[in-house]
């Protein structure tokens, strides 16, 4: 019998996995499925800790839309972001 690995669940089917390396951190983005349905699992690992969030499939589209907004803002100059904030007030 194989030893049980950390964070391994035999009842979960891995559909897609990606890894992002940024500074001293690793981010794992896994799309999985279990008996309750599909979900996105995002884990952040640094030298000392590992944190994970689970996003149910029903919320992935909304999360994607929010991230797209962040990408757009990230591509703008800081002054343009400040101007938009002032206009919204």
PyMOL Python script that loads the backbone (N, CA, C, O; Angstrom):
from pymol import cmd

cmd.read_pdbstr("""\
ATOM      1  N   UNK A   1       0.846  -1.183   0.000  1.00  0.00           N
ATOM      2  CA  UNK A   1       0.000   0.000   0.000  1.00  0.00           C
ATOM      3  C   UNK A   1       0.887   1.241   0.000  1.00  0.00           C
ATOM      4  O   UNK A   1       1.922   1.281   0.665  1.00  0.00           O
ATOM      5  N   UNK A   2       0.464   2.250  -0.757  1.00  0.00           N
ATOM      6  CA  UNK A   2       1.223   3.486  -0.848  1.00  0.00           C
ATOM      7  C   UNK A   2       0.954   4.366   0.366  1.00  0.00           C
ATOM      8  O   UNK A   2      -0.169   4.386   0.870  1.00  0.00           O
ATOM      9  N   UNK A   3       1.949   5.086   0.840  1.00  0.00           N
ATOM     10  CA  UNK A   3       1.708   6.007   1.955  1.00  0.00           C
ATOM     11  C   UNK A   3       0.818   7.148   1.491  1.00  0.00           C
ATOM     12  O   UNK A   3       0.899   7.599   0.348  1.00  0.00           O
ATOM     13  N   UNK A   4      -0.020   7.598   2.386  1.00  0.00           N
ATOM     14  CA  UNK A   4      -0.910   8.714   2.058  1.00  0.00           C
ATOM     15  C   UNK A   4      -0.097  10.000   1.967  1.00  0.00           C
ATOM     16  O   UNK A   4       0.664  10.337   2.873  1.00  0.00           O
ATOM     17  N   UNK A   5      -0.272  10.708   0.861  1.00  0.00           N
ATOM     18  CA  UNK A   5       0.434  11.971   0.657  1.00  0.00           C
ATOM     19  C   UNK A   5      -0.351  13.095   1.304  1.00  0.00           C
ATOM     20  O   UNK A   5      -1.572  13.013   1.438  1.00  0.00           O
ATOM     21  N   UNK A   6       0.350  14.146   1.704  1.00  0.00           N
ATOM     22  CA  UNK A   6      -0.314  15.323   2.258  1.00  0.00           C
ATOM     23  C   UNK A   6      -1.260  15.919   1.227  1.00  0.00           C
ATOM     24  O   UNK A   6      -0.926  16.019   0.047  1.00  0.00           O
ATOM     25  N   UNK A   7      -2.442  16.314   1.683  1.00  0.00           N
ATOM     26  CA  UNK A   7      -3.442  16.970   0.846  1.00  0.00           C
ATOM     27  C   UNK A   7      -3.898  16.122  -0.329  1.00  0.00           C
ATOM     28  O   UNK A   7      -4.419  16.659  -1.307  1.00  0.00           O
ATOM     29  N   UNK A   8      -3.717  14.821  -0.255  1.00  0.00           N
ATOM     30  CA  UNK A   8      -4.175  13.942  -1.320  1.00  0.00           C
ATOM     31  C   UNK A   8      -5.479  13.300  -0.894  1.00  0.00           C
ATOM     32  O   UNK A   8      -5.576  12.740   0.198  1.00  0.00           O
ATOM     33  N   UNK A   9      -6.465  13.380  -1.740  1.00  0.00           N
ATOM     34  CA  UNK A   9      -7.748  12.774  -1.447  1.00  0.00           C
ATOM     35  C   UNK A   9      -8.101  11.850  -2.608  1.00  0.00           C
ATOM     36  O   UNK A   9      -8.308  12.311  -3.731  1.00  0.00           O
ATOM     37  N   UNK A  10      -8.171  10.555  -2.342  1.00  0.00           N
ATOM     38  CA  UNK A  10      -8.439   9.566  -3.385  1.00  0.00           C
ATOM     39  C   UNK A  10      -9.807   9.768  -4.018  1.00  0.00           C
ATOM     40  O   UNK A  10     -10.044   9.283  -5.125  1.00  0.00           O
ATOM     41  N   UNK A  11     -10.713  10.471  -3.346  1.00  0.00           N
ATOM     42  CA  UNK A  11     -12.050  10.697  -3.880  1.00  0.00           C
ATOM     43  C   UNK A  11     -12.120  11.901  -4.813  1.00  0.00           C
ATOM     44  O   UNK A  11     -13.191  12.205  -5.340  1.00  0.00           O
ATOM     45  N   UNK A  12     -11.009  12.589  -5.028  1.00  0.00           N
ATOM     46  CA  UNK A  12     -10.992  13.755  -5.901  1.00  0.00           C
ATOM     47  C   UNK A  12     -10.338  13.393  -7.232  1.00  0.00           C
ATOM     48  O   UNK A  12      -9.291  12.747  -7.271  1.00  0.00           O
ATOM     49  N   UNK A  13     -10.966  13.817  -8.306  1.00  0.00           N
ATOM     50  CA  UNK A  13     -10.417  13.614  -9.647  1.00  0.00           C
ATOM     51  C   UNK A  13      -9.803  14.933 -10.110  1.00  0.00           C
ATOM     52  O   UNK A  13     -10.484  15.958 -10.141  1.00  0.00           O
ATOM     53  N   UNK A  14      -8.539  14.911 -10.463  1.00  0.00           N
ATOM     54  CA  UNK A  14      -7.848  16.100 -10.945  1.00  0.00           C
ATOM     55  C   UNK A  14      -8.155  16.281 -12.427  1.00  0.00           C
ATOM     56  O   UNK A  14      -7.893  15.386 -13.230  1.00  0.00           O
ATOM     57  N   UNK A  15      -8.709  17.431 -12.790  1.00  0.00           N
ATOM     58  CA  UNK A  15      -9.066  17.724 -14.173  1.00  0.00           C
ATOM     59  C   UNK A  15      -7.985  18.571 -14.838  1.00  0.00           C
ATOM     60  O   UNK A  15      -7.623  18.338 -15.991  1.00  0.00           O
ATOM     61  N   UNK A  16      -7.471  19.562 -14.096  1.00  0.00           N
ATOM     62  CA  UNK A  16      -6.446  20.465 -14.619  1.00  0.00           C
ATOM     63  C   UNK A  16      -5.610  20.969 -13.466  1.00  0.00           C
ATOM     64  O   UNK A  16      -6.134  21.239 -12.385  1.00  0.00           O
ATOM     65  N   UNK A  17      -4.326  21.096 -13.684  1.00  0.00           N
ATOM     66  CA  UNK A  17      -3.462  21.674 -12.661  1.00  0.00           C
ATOM     67  C   UNK A  17      -2.435  22.586 -13.318  1.00  0.00           C
ATOM     68  O   UNK A  17      -1.899  22.272 -14.381  1.00  0.00           O
ATOM     69  N   UNK A  18      -2.168  23.715 -12.675  1.00  0.00           N
ATOM     70  CA  UNK A  18      -1.166  24.679 -13.137  1.00  0.00           C
ATOM     71  C   UNK A  18      -0.385  25.174 -11.936  1.00  0.00           C
ATOM     72  O   UNK A  18      -0.899  25.208 -10.818  1.00  0.00           O
ATOM     73  N   UNK A  19       0.862  25.558 -12.174  1.00  0.00           N
ATOM     74  CA  UNK A  19       1.710  26.078 -11.103  1.00  0.00           C
ATOM     75  C   UNK A  19       2.234  27.449 -11.523  1.00  0.00           C
ATOM     76  O   UNK A  19       2.636  27.656 -12.668  1.00  0.00           O
ATOM     77  N   UNK A  20       2.220  28.378 -10.570  1.00  0.00           N
ATOM     78  CA  UNK A  20       2.743  29.728 -10.793  1.00  0.00           C
ATOM     79  C   UNK A  20       3.853  29.965  -9.772  1.00  0.00           C
ATOM     80  O   UNK A  20       3.666  29.743  -8.576  1.00  0.00           O
ATOM     81  N   UNK A  21       5.007  30.417 -10.255  1.00  0.00           N
ATOM     82  CA  UNK A  21       6.120  30.757  -9.372  1.00  0.00           C
ATOM     83  C   UNK A  21       6.250  32.272  -9.379  1.00  0.00           C
ATOM     84  O   UNK A  21       6.401  32.889 -10.434  1.00  0.00           O
ATOM     85  N   UNK A  22       6.189  32.865  -8.189  1.00  0.00           N
ATOM     86  CA  UNK A  22       6.272  34.322  -8.069  1.00  0.00           C
ATOM     87  C   UNK A  22       7.057  34.659  -6.809  1.00  0.00           C
ATOM     88  O   UNK A  22       6.646  34.320  -5.699  1.00  0.00           O
ATOM     89  N   UNK A  23       8.175  35.319  -6.988  1.00  0.00           N
ATOM     90  CA  UNK A  23       9.063  35.660  -5.888  1.00  0.00           C
ATOM     91  C   UNK A  23       9.422  34.392  -5.115  1.00  0.00           C
ATOM     92  O   UNK A  23       9.957  33.457  -5.709  1.00  0.00           O
ATOM     93  N   UNK A  24       9.150  34.329  -3.835  1.00  0.00           N
ATOM     94  CA  UNK A  24       9.489  33.150  -3.026  1.00  0.00           C
ATOM     95  C   UNK A  24       8.283  32.260  -2.780  1.00  0.00           C
ATOM     96  O   UNK A  24       8.287  31.458  -1.846  1.00  0.00           O
ATOM     97  N   UNK A  25       7.251  32.391  -3.605  1.00  0.00           N
ATOM     98  CA  UNK A  25       6.020  31.642  -3.377  1.00  0.00           C
ATOM     99  C   UNK A  25       5.686  30.769  -4.580  1.00  0.00           C
ATOM    100  O   UNK A  25       6.066  31.057  -5.714  1.00  0.00           O
ATOM    101  N   UNK A  26       4.970  29.706  -4.295  1.00  0.00           N
ATOM    102  CA  UNK A  26       4.399  28.848  -5.322  1.00  0.00           C
ATOM    103  C   UNK A  26       2.887  28.914  -5.190  1.00  0.00           C
ATOM    104  O   UNK A  26       2.348  28.870  -4.084  1.00  0.00           O
ATOM    105  N   UNK A  27       2.215  29.018  -6.310  1.00  0.00           N
ATOM    106  CA  UNK A  27       0.757  28.971  -6.330  1.00  0.00           C
ATOM    107  C   UNK A  27       0.356  27.773  -7.170  1.00  0.00           C
ATOM    108  O   UNK A  27       0.830  27.602  -8.293  1.00  0.00           O
ATOM    109  N   UNK A  28      -0.515  26.953  -6.622  1.00  0.00           N
ATOM    110  CA  UNK A  28      -1.053  25.811  -7.347  1.00  0.00           C
ATOM    111  C   UNK A  28      -2.522  26.078  -7.618  1.00  0.00           C
ATOM    112  O   UNK A  28      -3.282  26.401  -6.705  1.00  0.00           O
ATOM    113  N   UNK A  29      -2.916  25.943  -8.872  1.00  0.00           N
ATOM    114  CA  UNK A  29      -4.300  26.132  -9.265  1.00  0.00           C
ATOM    115  C   UNK A  29      -4.782  24.795  -9.820  1.00  0.00           C
ATOM    116  O   UNK A  29      -4.349  24.359 -10.886  1.00  0.00           O
ATOM    117  N   UNK A  30      -5.674  24.160  -9.089  1.00  0.00           N
ATOM    118  CA  UNK A  30      -6.180  22.849  -9.469  1.00  0.00           C
ATOM    119  C   UNK A  30      -7.684  22.911  -9.700  1.00  0.00           C
ATOM    120  O   UNK A  30      -8.427  23.463  -8.889  1.00  0.00           O
ATOM    121  N   UNK A  31      -8.116  22.342 -10.811  1.00  0.00           N
ATOM    122  CA  UNK A  31      -9.547  22.191 -11.068  1.00  0.00           C
ATOM    123  C   UNK A  31      -9.851  20.720 -10.837  1.00  0.00           C
ATOM    124  O   UNK A  31      -9.295  19.853 -11.511  1.00  0.00           O
ATOM    125  N   UNK A  32     -10.737  20.439  -9.884  1.00  0.00           N
ATOM    126  CA  UNK A  32     -10.985  19.068  -9.447  1.00  0.00           C
ATOM    127  C   UNK A  32     -12.474  18.760  -9.418  1.00  0.00           C
ATOM    128  O   UNK A  32     -13.332  19.627  -9.586  1.00  0.00           O
ATOM    129  N   UNK A  33     -12.730  17.481  -9.196  1.00  0.00           N
ATOM    130  CA  UNK A  33     -14.106  17.027  -9.070  1.00  0.00           C
ATOM    131  C   UNK A  33     -14.165  15.954  -7.986  1.00  0.00           C
ATOM    132  O   UNK A  33     -13.281  15.104  -7.884  1.00  0.00           O
ATOM    133  N   UNK A  34     -15.220  16.010  -7.183  1.00  0.00           N
ATOM    134  CA  UNK A  34     -15.464  14.949  -6.216  1.00  0.00           C
ATOM    135  C   UNK A  34     -16.963  14.635  -6.238  1.00  0.00           C
ATOM    136  O   UNK A  34     -17.678  15.111  -7.119  1.00  0.00           O
ATOM    137  N   UNK A  35     -17.436  13.853  -5.295  1.00  0.00           N
ATOM    138  CA  UNK A  35     -18.843  13.441  -5.303  1.00  0.00           C
ATOM    139  C   UNK A  35     -19.816  14.610  -5.152  1.00  0.00           C
ATOM    140  O   UNK A  35     -20.988  14.485  -5.506  1.00  0.00           O
ATOM    141  N   UNK A  36     -19.346  15.743  -4.631  1.00  0.00           N
ATOM    142  CA  UNK A  36     -20.215  16.916  -4.464  1.00  0.00           C
ATOM    143  C   UNK A  36     -20.194  17.834  -5.683  1.00  0.00           C
ATOM    144  O   UNK A  36     -21.025  18.738  -5.777  1.00  0.00           O
ATOM    145  N   UNK A  37     -19.266  17.627  -6.618  1.00  0.00           N
ATOM    146  CA  UNK A  37     -19.209  18.445  -7.824  1.00  0.00           C
ATOM    147  C   UNK A  37     -17.804  18.923  -8.122  1.00  0.00           C
ATOM    148  O   UNK A  37     -16.829  18.455  -7.534  1.00  0.00           O
ATOM    149  N   UNK A  38     -17.720  19.856  -9.041  1.00  0.00           N
ATOM    150  CA  UNK A  38     -16.423  20.403  -9.454  1.00  0.00           C
ATOM    151  C   UNK A  38     -16.094  21.648  -8.645  1.00  0.00           C
ATOM    152  O   UNK A  38     -16.979  22.345  -8.148  1.00  0.00           O
ATOM    153  N   UNK A  39     -14.781  21.909  -8.526  1.00  0.00           N
ATOM    154  CA  UNK A  39     -14.340  23.062  -7.745  1.00  0.00           C
ATOM    155  C   UNK A  39     -12.926  23.462  -8.148  1.00  0.00           C
ATOM    156  O   UNK A  39     -12.174  22.676  -8.723  1.00  0.00           O
ATOM    157  N   UNK A  40     -12.593  24.691  -7.832  1.00  0.00           N
ATOM    158  CA  UNK A  40     -11.259  25.234  -8.053  1.00  0.00           C
ATOM    159  C   UNK A  40     -10.556  25.293  -6.711  1.00  0.00           C
ATOM    160  O   UNK A  40     -11.098  25.818  -5.738  1.00  0.00           O
ATOM    161  N   UNK A  41      -9.368  24.763  -6.664  1.00  0.00           N
ATOM    162  CA  UNK A  41      -8.575  24.777  -5.434  1.00  0.00           C
ATOM    163  C   UNK A  41      -7.313  25.594  -5.723  1.00  0.00           C
ATOM    164  O   UNK A  41      -6.532  25.249  -6.609  1.00  0.00           O
ATOM    165  N   UNK A  42      -7.124  26.672  -4.971  1.00  0.00           N
ATOM    166  CA  UNK A  42      -5.961  27.542  -5.144  1.00  0.00           C
ATOM    167  C   UNK A  42      -5.151  27.483  -3.860  1.00  0.00           C
ATOM    168  O   UNK A  42      -5.649  27.805  -2.781  1.00  0.00           O
ATOM    169  N   UNK A  43      -3.892  27.068  -3.988  1.00  0.00           N
ATOM    170  CA  UNK A  43      -3.017  26.950  -2.826  1.00  0.00           C
ATOM    171  C   UNK A  43      -1.813  27.850  -3.003  1.00  0.00           C
ATOM    172  O   UNK A  43      -1.253  27.961  -4.094  1.00  0.00           O
ATOM    173  N   UNK A  44      -1.422  28.493  -1.910  1.00  0.00           N
ATOM    174  CA  UNK A  44      -0.228  29.342  -1.874  1.00  0.00           C
ATOM    175  C   UNK A  44       0.740  28.690  -0.893  1.00  0.00           C
ATOM    176  O   UNK A  44       0.386  28.389   0.247  1.00  0.00           O
ATOM    177  N   UNK A  45       1.960  28.481  -1.356  1.00  0.00           N
ATOM    178  CA  UNK A  45       2.954  27.841  -0.500  1.00  0.00           C
ATOM    179  C   UNK A  45       4.220  28.678  -0.498  1.00  0.00           C
ATOM    180  O   UNK A  45       4.753  29.030  -1.551  1.00  0.00           O
ATOM    181  N   UNK A  46       4.695  28.992   0.708  1.00  0.00           N
ATOM    182  CA  UNK A  46       6.001  29.631   0.833  1.00  0.00           C
ATOM    183  C   UNK A  46       6.869  28.711   1.678  1.00  0.00           C
ATOM    184  O   UNK A  46       6.507  27.557   1.904  1.00  0.00           O
ATOM    185  N   UNK A  47       7.983  29.195   2.138  1.00  0.00           N
ATOM    186  CA  UNK A  47       8.909  28.327   2.859  1.00  0.00           C
ATOM    187  C   UNK A  47       8.361  27.822   4.190  1.00  0.00           C
ATOM    188  O   UNK A  47       8.828  26.805   4.704  1.00  0.00           O
ATOM    189  N   UNK A  48       7.382  28.516   4.750  1.00  0.00           N
ATOM    190  CA  UNK A  48       6.902  28.147   6.080  1.00  0.00           C
ATOM    191  C   UNK A  48       5.455  27.671   6.128  1.00  0.00           C
ATOM    192  O   UNK A  48       5.098  26.882   7.002  1.00  0.00           O
ATOM    193  N   UNK A  49       4.624  28.131   5.215  1.00  0.00           N
ATOM    194  CA  UNK A  49       3.196  27.845   5.333  1.00  0.00           C
ATOM    195  C   UNK A  49       2.573  27.484   3.997  1.00  0.00           C
ATOM    196  O   UNK A  49       3.149  27.710   2.933  1.00  0.00           O
ATOM    197  N   UNK A  50       1.386  26.917   4.085  1.00  0.00           N
ATOM    198  CA  UNK A  50       0.570  26.643   2.905  1.00  0.00           C
ATOM    199  C   UNK A  50      -0.862  27.032   3.236  1.00  0.00           C
ATOM    200  O   UNK A  50      -1.412  26.615   4.255  1.00  0.00           O
ATOM    201  N   UNK A  51      -1.458  27.834   2.364  1.00  0.00           N
ATOM    202  CA  UNK A  51      -2.834  28.266   2.542  1.00  0.00           C
ATOM    203  C   UNK A  51      -3.631  27.863   1.304  1.00  0.00           C
ATOM    204  O   UNK A  51      -3.119  27.896   0.185  1.00  0.00           O
ATOM    205  N   UNK A  52      -4.869  27.489   1.515  1.00  0.00           N
ATOM    206  CA  UNK A  52      -5.700  27.009   0.407  1.00  0.00           C
ATOM    207  C   UNK A  52      -7.088  27.611   0.483  1.00  0.00           C
ATOM    208  O   UNK A  52      -7.664  27.768   1.560  1.00  0.00           O
ATOM    209  N   UNK A  53      -7.613  27.946  -0.689  1.00  0.00           N
ATOM    210  CA  UNK A  53      -9.028  28.322  -0.774  1.00  0.00           C
ATOM    211  C   UNK A  53      -9.697  27.399  -1.788  1.00  0.00           C
ATOM    212  O   UNK A  53      -9.076  26.954  -2.753  1.00  0.00           O
ATOM    213  N   UNK A  54     -10.955  27.129  -1.552  1.00  0.00           N
ATOM    214  CA  UNK A  54     -11.750  26.306  -2.450  1.00  0.00           C
ATOM    215  C   UNK A  54     -12.867  27.182  -3.006  1.00  0.00           C
ATOM    216  O   UNK A  54     -13.577  27.846  -2.251  1.00  0.00           O
ATOM    217  N   UNK A  55     -13.020  27.181  -4.328  1.00  0.00           N
ATOM    218  CA  UNK A  55     -14.069  27.957  -4.982  1.00  0.00           C
ATOM    219  C   UNK A  55     -14.995  26.969  -5.690  1.00  0.00           C
ATOM    220  O   UNK A  55     -14.553  26.266  -6.599  1.00  0.00           O
ATOM    221  N   UNK A  56     -16.265  26.899  -5.298  1.00  0.00           N
ATOM    222  CA  UNK A  56     -17.193  25.993  -5.974  1.00  0.00           C
ATOM    223  C   UNK A  56     -17.355  26.382  -7.446  1.00  0.00           C
ATOM    224  O   UNK A  56     -17.217  27.553  -7.801  1.00  0.00           O
ATOM    225  N   UNK A  57     -17.644  25.416  -8.286  1.00  0.00           N
ATOM    226  CA  UNK A  57     -17.779  25.664  -9.724  1.00  0.00           C
ATOM    227  C   UNK A  57     -18.750  26.796 -10.028  1.00  0.00           C
ATOM    228  O   UNK A  57     -18.553  27.551 -10.979  1.00  0.00           O
ATOM    229  N   UNK A  58     -19.791  26.911  -9.223  1.00  0.00           N
ATOM    230  CA  UNK A  58     -20.812  27.938  -9.463  1.00  0.00           C
ATOM    231  C   UNK A  58     -20.252  29.355  -9.330  1.00  0.00           C
ATOM    232  O   UNK A  58     -20.834  30.291  -9.879  1.00  0.00           O
ATOM    233  N   UNK A  59     -19.150  29.535  -8.622  1.00  0.00           N
ATOM    234  CA  UNK A  59     -18.591  30.874  -8.391  1.00  0.00           C
ATOM    235  C   UNK A  59     -17.378  31.175  -9.258  1.00  0.00           C
ATOM    236  O   UNK A  59     -16.844  32.283  -9.193  1.00  0.00           O
ATOM    237  N   UNK A  60     -16.929  30.227 -10.064  1.00  0.00           N
ATOM    238  CA  UNK A  60     -15.707  30.420 -10.850  1.00  0.00           C
ATOM    239  C   UNK A  60     -15.867  31.533 -11.882  1.00  0.00           C
ATOM    240  O   UNK A  60     -14.949  32.330 -12.072  1.00  0.00           O
ATOM    241  N   UNK A  61     -17.011  31.597 -12.548  1.00  0.00           N
ATOM    242  CA  UNK A  61     -17.226  32.645 -13.555  1.00  0.00           C
ATOM    243  C   UNK A  61     -17.151  34.033 -12.924  1.00  0.00           C
ATOM    244  O   UNK A  61     -16.514  34.934 -13.469  1.00  0.00           O
ATOM    245  N   UNK A  62     -17.801  34.202 -11.776  1.00  0.00           N
ATOM    246  CA  UNK A  62     -17.774  35.499 -11.094  1.00  0.00           C
ATOM    247  C   UNK A  62     -16.350  35.847 -10.649  1.00  0.00           C
ATOM    248  O   UNK A  62     -15.921  36.993 -10.781  1.00  0.00           O
ATOM    249  N   UNK A  63     -15.626  34.868 -10.129  1.00  0.00           N
ATOM    250  CA  UNK A  63     -14.231  35.099  -9.738  1.00  0.00           C
ATOM    251  C   UNK A  63     -13.398  35.502 -10.947  1.00  0.00           C
ATOM    252  O   UNK A  63     -12.565  36.404 -10.859  1.00  0.00           O
ATOM    253  N   UNK A  64     -13.620  34.843 -12.064  1.00  0.00           N
ATOM    254  CA  UNK A  64     -12.897  35.171 -13.295  1.00  0.00           C
ATOM    255  C   UNK A  64     -13.163  36.611 -13.736  1.00  0.00           C
ATOM    256  O   UNK A  64     -12.246  37.314 -14.161  1.00  0.00           O
ATOM    257  N   UNK A  65     -14.411  37.041 -13.636  1.00  0.00           N
ATOM    258  CA  UNK A  65     -14.758  38.414 -14.015  1.00  0.00           C
ATOM    259  C   UNK A  65     -14.056  39.430 -13.108  1.00  0.00           C
ATOM    260  O   UNK A  65     -13.575  40.462 -13.576  1.00  0.00           O
ATOM    261  N   UNK A  66     -14.004  39.132 -11.833  1.00  0.00           N
ATOM    262  CA  UNK A  66     -13.318  40.022 -10.891  1.00  0.00           C
ATOM    263  C   UNK A  66     -11.828  40.068 -11.208  1.00  0.00           C
ATOM    264  O   UNK A  66     -11.225  41.142 -11.208  1.00  0.00           O
ATOM    265  N   UNK A  67     -11.236  38.916 -11.476  1.00  0.00           N
ATOM    266  CA  UNK A  67      -9.807  38.871 -11.803  1.00  0.00           C
ATOM    267  C   UNK A  67      -9.510  39.624 -13.096  1.00  0.00           C
ATOM    268  O   UNK A  67      -8.459  40.253 -13.218  1.00  0.00           O
ATOM    269  N   UNK A  68     -10.425  39.565 -14.061  1.00  0.00           N
ATOM    270  CA  UNK A  68     -10.249  40.321 -15.299  1.00  0.00           C
ATOM    271  C   UNK A  68     -10.218  41.824 -15.018  1.00  0.00           C
ATOM    272  O   UNK A  68      -9.424  42.554 -15.611  1.00  0.00           O
ATOM    273  N   UNK A  69     -11.083  42.281 -14.114  1.00  0.00           N
ATOM    274  CA  UNK A  69     -11.072  43.694 -13.725  1.00  0.00           C
ATOM    275  C   UNK A  69      -9.732  44.061 -13.097  1.00  0.00           C
ATOM    276  O   UNK A  69      -9.183  45.129 -13.371  1.00  0.00           O
ATOM    277  N   UNK A  70      -9.213  43.181 -12.262  1.00  0.00           N
ATOM    278  CA  UNK A  70      -7.919  43.432 -11.613  1.00  0.00           C
ATOM    279  C   UNK A  70      -6.806  43.483 -12.655  1.00  0.00           C
ATOM    280  O   UNK A  70      -5.903  44.314 -12.551  1.00  0.00           O
ATOM    281  N   UNK A  71      -6.858  42.610 -13.653  1.00  0.00           N
ATOM    282  CA  UNK A  71      -5.850  42.612 -14.716  1.00  0.00           C
ATOM    283  C   UNK A  71      -5.879  43.939 -15.463  1.00  0.00           C
ATOM    284  O   UNK A  71      -4.828  44.518 -15.741  1.00  0.00           O
ATOM    285  N   UNK A  72      -7.072  44.425 -15.790  1.00  0.00           N
ATOM    286  CA  UNK A  72      -7.209  45.708 -16.480  1.00  0.00           C
ATOM    287  C   UNK A  72      -6.630  46.828 -15.622  1.00  0.00           C
ATOM    288  O   UNK A  72      -5.874  47.664 -16.117  1.00  0.00           O
ATOM    289  N   UNK A  73      -6.983  46.846 -14.344  1.00  0.00           N
ATOM    290  CA  UNK A  73      -6.453  47.874 -13.450  1.00  0.00           C
ATOM    291  C   UNK A  73      -4.940  47.761 -13.308  1.00  0.00           C
ATOM    292  O   UNK A  73      -4.247  48.774 -13.208  1.00  0.00           O
ATOM    293  N   UNK A  74      -4.434  46.554 -13.299  1.00  0.00           N
ATOM    294  CA  UNK A  74      -2.991  46.347 -13.176  1.00  0.00           C
ATOM    295  C   UNK A  74      -2.219  46.855 -14.378  1.00  0.00           C
ATOM    296  O   UNK A  74      -1.035  47.172 -14.273  1.00  0.00           O
ATOM    297  N   UNK A  75      -2.890  46.932 -15.527  1.00  0.00           N
ATOM    298  CA  UNK A  75      -2.232  47.423 -16.748  1.00  0.00           C
ATOM    299  C   UNK A  75      -2.319  48.932 -16.895  1.00  0.00           C
ATOM    300  O   UNK A  75      -1.668  49.514 -17.763  1.00  0.00           O
ATOM    301  N   UNK A  76      -3.124  49.569 -16.047  1.00  0.00           N
ATOM    302  CA  UNK A  76      -3.257  51.025 -16.104  1.00  0.00           C
ATOM    303  C   UNK A  76      -2.159  51.692 -15.300  1.00  0.00           C
ATOM    304  O   UNK A  76      -1.562  51.096 -14.403  1.00  0.00           O
ATOM    305  N   UNK A  77      -1.913  52.938 -15.644  1.00  0.00           N
ATOM    306  CA  UNK A  77      -0.985  53.730 -14.846  1.00  0.00           C
ATOM    307  C   UNK A  77      -1.657  54.073 -13.525  1.00  0.00           C
ATOM    308  O   UNK A  77      -2.876  54.247 -13.496  1.00  0.00           O
ATOM    309  N   UNK A  78      -0.911  54.175 -12.434  1.00  0.00           N
ATOM    310  CA  UNK A  78      -1.523  54.481 -11.127  1.00  0.00           C
ATOM    311  C   UNK A  78      -2.388  55.736 -11.146  1.00  0.00           C
ATOM    312  O   UNK A  78      -3.406  55.782 -10.456  1.00  0.00           O
ATOM    313  N   UNK A  79      -2.010  56.753 -11.916  1.00  0.00           N
ATOM    314  CA  UNK A  79      -2.794  57.987 -11.952  1.00  0.00           C
ATOM    315  C   UNK A  79      -4.183  57.726 -12.528  1.00  0.00           C
ATOM    316  O   UNK A  79      -5.164  58.300 -12.055  1.00  0.00           O
ATOM    317  N   UNK A  80      -4.278  56.864 -13.545  1.00  0.00           N
ATOM    318  CA  UNK A  80      -5.566  56.570 -14.167  1.00  0.00           C
ATOM    319  C   UNK A  80      -6.482  55.861 -13.177  1.00  0.00           C
ATOM    320  O   UNK A  80      -7.689  56.105 -13.172  1.00  0.00           O
ATOM    321  N   UNK A  81      -5.936  55.001 -12.353  1.00  0.00           N
ATOM    322  CA  UNK A  81      -6.732  54.295 -11.343  1.00  0.00           C
ATOM    323  C   UNK A  81      -7.268  55.276 -10.316  1.00  0.00           C
ATOM    324  O   UNK A  81      -8.428  55.181  -9.915  1.00  0.00           O
ATOM    325  N   UNK A  82      -6.434  56.222  -9.885  1.00  0.00           N
ATOM    326  CA  UNK A  82      -6.872  57.222  -8.917  1.00  0.00           C
ATOM    327  C   UNK A  82      -7.980  58.093  -9.492  1.00  0.00           C
ATOM    328  O   UNK A  82      -8.928  58.439  -8.788  1.00  0.00           O
ATOM    329  N   UNK A  83      -7.862  58.453 -10.788  1.00  0.00           N
ATOM    330  CA  UNK A  83      -8.889  59.273 -11.427  1.00  0.00           C
ATOM    331  C   UNK A  83     -10.224  58.527 -11.474  1.00  0.00           C
ATOM    332  O   UNK A  83     -11.268  59.125 -11.217  1.00  0.00           O
ATOM    333  N   UNK A  84     -10.205  57.239 -11.796  1.00  0.00           N
ATOM    334  CA  UNK A  84     -11.441  56.453 -11.839  1.00  0.00           C
ATOM    335  C   UNK A  84     -12.092  56.393 -10.467  1.00  0.00           C
ATOM    336  O   UNK A  84     -13.312  56.509 -10.350  1.00  0.00           O
ATOM    337  N   UNK A  85     -11.289  56.214  -9.436  1.00  0.00           N
ATOM    338  CA  UNK A  85     -11.830  56.157  -8.066  1.00  0.00           C
ATOM    339  C   UNK A  85     -12.498  57.464  -7.709  1.00  0.00           C
ATOM    340  O   UNK A  85     -13.575  57.464  -7.111  1.00  0.00           O
ATOM    341  N   UNK A  86     -11.877  58.593  -8.066  1.00  0.00           N
ATOM    342  CA  UNK A  86     -12.442  59.890  -7.752  1.00  0.00           C
ATOM    343  C   UNK A  86     -13.744  60.117  -8.512  1.00  0.00           C
ATOM    344  O   UNK A  86     -14.665  60.732  -7.975  1.00  0.00           O
ATOM    345  N   UNK A  87     -13.840  59.636  -9.750  1.00  0.00           N
ATOM    346  CA  UNK A  87     -15.045  59.791 -10.550  1.00  0.00           C
ATOM    347  C   UNK A  87     -16.202  58.982  -9.976  1.00  0.00           C
ATOM    348  O   UNK A  87     -17.359  59.388 -10.088  1.00  0.00           O
ATOM    349  N   UNK A  88     -15.898  57.839  -9.362  1.00  0.00           N
ATOM    350  CA  UNK A  88     -16.939  56.960  -8.820  1.00  0.00           C
ATOM    351  C   UNK A  88     -17.503  57.505  -7.518  1.00  0.00           C
ATOM    352  O   UNK A  88     -18.603  57.116  -7.125  1.00  0.00           O
ATOM    353  N   UNK A  89     -16.791  58.391  -6.837  1.00  0.00           N
ATOM    354  CA  UNK A  89     -17.248  58.933  -5.553  1.00  0.00           C
ATOM    355  C   UNK A  89     -18.318  59.975  -5.718  1.00  0.00           C
ATOM    356  O   UNK A  89     -18.804  60.524  -4.729  1.00  0.00           O
TER     357      UNK A  89
END
""", "prot")
cmd.dss("prot")
cmd.show_as("cartoon", "prot")
cmd.util.cbc("prot")
cmd.orient("prot")
